[in-house]
Every structure is written in structure tokens, then in C-alpha cells.
């Protein structure tokens, strides 16, 4: 459904080891950096959270924290928050303040579109002619794979459960949430646009075949999946969630944005995308990453009532006996 899972007819049939370890390496860098920044003098006892729900900015990555109160974190939040994320994205897009950004994305995409064939030819020639570029491109391209993002989220979840670190757990949940919410939108846009990828292009810059049939898309995906890039959307959303949850780690954004650029370069080199597929993808990843991470800032104490959109599951009692109540707020 999401993250270009079927790009270039590569169906996911198992865990890509290279993608997984690229995610683990990113996590290890965060852990190492954060522990260094949070180091305390030997004679100073560690600070232990007494249970108050605070912003993730108020805790260090390596702190020993109390378990999350039920209102603040639930394993299913990464699923039930998604409808609210879509509503929030609609509100973000359809407001006056967003007009300059939309015009900027459209203009940049149009400019890149004009040079797509020339830039692809140059990238493809470099990719085929240089073994080091070929190898680096393949590794960077795998960083935008949904499996790498799931590897990062899984590692944060394990670290959070072992260390009872609420911020790490929240980051894991929000990473998956952003992946799923943005992935559905990306797949919808791909099927609306129906743009040929470079490797399947029948005309310079690729032909656009809007609204291909379901069977046609599944049969020859490379003819329809190019716009926008799910890989770039995925890695941009992941970087945004990490940066929003760990604002003190100032290296996350520059390193992450460099990795976004390298992923795009690898995708073009391999013939999976044109450069004009990326501006919208970057914007989508940033928007959904920000929306998912923004939930960690809502509320300042355990049990505080929140007016966020989403699907909520809660216990209830009726004359017939106990029951589960599904409620959707907006």
C-alpha cells in the first residue's frame, strides 16, 4: 500500500538486510550522540521522571522513565490516529497560508520537469559507468524503503520498552503512523497521475496516463508509479519525526536531509524516478511527519482531556454487560 512497496515490480517478500541495517545504523548514531549529550557528572544521581506526561523535549533519550499513562500512549495509536492525520493534512493544504508553498512546489516541479530527460540521461550514464556510484546509489536508495523505516521504528520500540523511555516509544509509534498515513496518499496520487518511470518511458520525460485501471497498474507498475516518489516521502517523514522528537540533536536534520537527497539521486540513477517527482514527495513527507510528531506536544499532564481527531477505542458498560466503544472525534 505504501512507500513504493511495489516500485520497479519489486514486491516485498521478506526483510531486506541492507535496508534493515541502514536503519539500525541510523538509530545507533542517535543513541551514541544523545548519550554523550546527556552525560552527567559521576556524583550526580540520574533524574527519574515521576510519571508526569511532559513534552519529549523535557527528557533525555537515555533517561530511565516511568511507564506511559494509558491516555498518552497506546500501541494502536499508530493506526487510530491516521484518519485524524488525513483530516489535518487537508486543513493544512486548504488554507490561505499554504498558497505560497503550493505555488513553490508546483513551480519547482515544473522547472525540473523541463530538464527531466537530460538530468536522467546524465545520472544514468554516471550510474552505469562508475561502480562506486552504482554501489552507493543502491545503498542510499534502500534507505527510503519502507523496510528501513520499520527497522528504525522497531529499534526505537525495543529501546523504549527496555529502557522505559517514553520518548523512544512515542517516536517509534509516530514513525509507523507517518509511514502509513503518507503511504496511502502517495499510492492514491500515483494512481491519479499514472506517470511512466524513466526505465519504462515511451516518450522523453515519460508519458502521463491518469487513472489507470487497477489491473493495468498492477500488471505494469513501472508505467504508472513514478509521481510522486514514495521512497523520498518515507525517508522525509522519518527524518521529520526524529528531528521533532529530538530537537536538541541538531545534526539530525542536516544529516537526514542529505540522506533524502542521496536517496533521490539513487532513485534517478536506477531509473525508478525523475527529479521532478521529488518536490511533492518531500512536502508530503514533511507534512505527515510533522502532523504525527505534533501529537507528542498535546497535553501537559496525565489524564488531560484532548480534542484531537482520530478513532478512539474505550471500554464501556451497558445493560447487556461490558462492551468496547469505538468513537471518532474531529
Helices and strands as residue ranges (DSSP letters): G 7-9, H 17-37, G 56-58, H 77-80, H 82-93, G 96-98, H 99-114, H 116-129, H 131-143, H 146-163, H 166-193, G 198-200, H 214-219, G 221-223, H 230-245, H 251-269, G 275-277, H 278-294, G 295-297, E 310-318, E 321-329
